[in-house]
């Protein structure tokens, strides 16, 4: 299995976008107007993992301000988990952010996504806050200093 990683500094087009949406639906159960939300994000950055030409993982984020980036959404196809794809996507995103002048990366997760929570903590994120959203879901806010 040879996995290729590609960055997009804007909305991917064609089959790549369709496959991201399909994978997002399979992981999270809905697309939740993903394309419309992506279209309005400032400095959108999309990193995809491809096995042959099939999207097997993705990481989407956007700029909060010139120093802080928000790592928004991501996931890996269940058939390809356990091979370091999520770690590699995160590692590449953080390297890109450092090279482009960001000092911090922030993300949110929930307790039910334990593997993501553990990966974030192992990757140097600190829990900085928690809150309950309008749907009554408990969210965990994490942040990583990229220049330490």
N, C-alpha and C positions, 0 to 999 in steps of 0.2 A: 504494500500500500504506500504510494507516494502522494503526499498531501502538498498541495500548492496553496500559497496564501497571497491574496491580492487586496490592495487598498483602493478605495474609491473616495475622492474628495468631494463627491456630490452623489446624488441619487443614482445607483446603478440602473442600467436599462435592460430591457429584454428578459431573457431567460434567467439571468442572475437575480434580478429583482423578483421575478415570479417564484423562483426556488426559495429565496429568503422568506417571502410571505408564506409559502407552503410549509416550510420548516417551522416558522414561527407559530402557525396554526396548530401543527402537530405537537409542539412542545407546550404551548400555553392555552390551547383550546379555542383561540379566536385570533382574528387579525386586528381587531380593534382599530380600524381605520389607520393602519400602520403607515400606508403611503402618504395619506394626507398629513399625518403628524410629522413624518420625515421631511416633507416638503417645506415645512415652516421652521425647521431647526437651523440655527446659525452655525456655520462652519461644520456641516455634517461630515462625519468620517465613518466609513463602513469598511470593515475588514472581513473578508470571507475566506473560508477554508474550502478547497475543492479537492475531491477525489475523482480523478479523471476530469470531467467537466461538470460534475454534480456538486452542488453546494451541500456540504456536510456540517458546516458551522458558520456562525457570523457573530460579529460584535459591532454594535452601532453606538455612536456617541456624538456629542456636539459641544460647542463652546458655551460656557456660562459667562466667562469674561476672558480677558487677554491672558490671565494667569491660571484660570481654573477651567477644567474640562469635565463634562459629565458623561460617564460611561453608562449608557442608557439601557440598552437591550442586548441580549446575546443568548446563544444556545448552540448545542451540538446534537446532531441526529443521534438517537439512542443507540443505533447500530455502530457508532464510531466513538462512543464514550469510553474512557479508560485508556485512551491512546495519547493523552496530553494535548488534545486539540484546543480545549478551552484555555489551558495554561499558555499555550503558544499564541493564541489570539490576544490574550491579555498582555503578555510580554511584548508582543509586537506593537500593540496599541500604546503601551507606556513608553516604549523606545521612540516611537513617532512623536508622541507628545513632548518628551524631553527635547528632541531635536527641533521642535517647532516652538520652543519657548514657554511651554506651560510648566507651572510649578506644582500644581496640585491636580489630582484626579479624584472625583467624587462619584459614588454610586449608591444605589439603594437596593435592598433585597428584603426578603421575608424569611422567617424561621423555616417555613416549609421548603425553601430552596436551600437546604443545608449544605449541599455540595458546593454551591456558589458562595455561600457565606464562609465556609471553610477555606475555599480557594482564595477568596479576597483577603482573609486574615493571614494565611500563609504567604500571600504575595505582598505583605507590608501595609495593608489597610488597617486603620484604627476605627473602631465604632465611635462616632462622635455624637450621635443622637438617635432617638427613636420617636415615633409618633403614630397615631392611629388616623388613617385617612378617612375620607367621606363615606367609604363603603364599609368602614369598621375594621379594616385590615391593618394589622400592626406592621409598620415598616421600620427597617433598620438603615440608618444613614452611615456610610463609611467614607473615609477620605484617606488618601495616601499622598505624602510629600514626595514629589518626584526628584527633588534635588538633594536629598540627604545622602 
